[in-house]
Amino acid sequence: RRVFRPSGALLTDGDAAGSRRRAVLTCLAMTWLNPHVYLDTVFLLGTVAADRGPMRWTFGLGAALASLCWFAALGFGARLLSRHLAKPVAWRVLDGLVAATMIALSVSLIAGS
């Protein structure tokens, strides 16, 4: 039996579309095959850490832990807020907050403070 999904993927009964293995492999591929991983982590973080002298490894470890905490908070927060974020009003409020933050940041950069 074949099932046609809206995304255009053609699956057979033998395929586990929502399997844990497939989700883990997709996550690993998106992580390790993403060039931004290497640009941000290796080059940007490495360049900033190199300026810290003997504390560069502590800085790097702190940055890695902060990243782990941030992405864990994003994941768990998304799950906890999914009911509220299903409403278009919530997205308009969130977009407004992001816009206000960006405007405040740009004004502060232009003002030089």
Secondary structure, DSSP 8 states (H G I E B T S, - for coil): -EEE-TTS-EEETTS-TT-HHHHHHHHHHHHHT-HHHHIIIIIIIHHHHHTTGGGHHHHHHHHHHHHHHHHHHHHHHHHHHTTGGGSHHHHHHHHHHHHHHHHHHHHHHHHT-
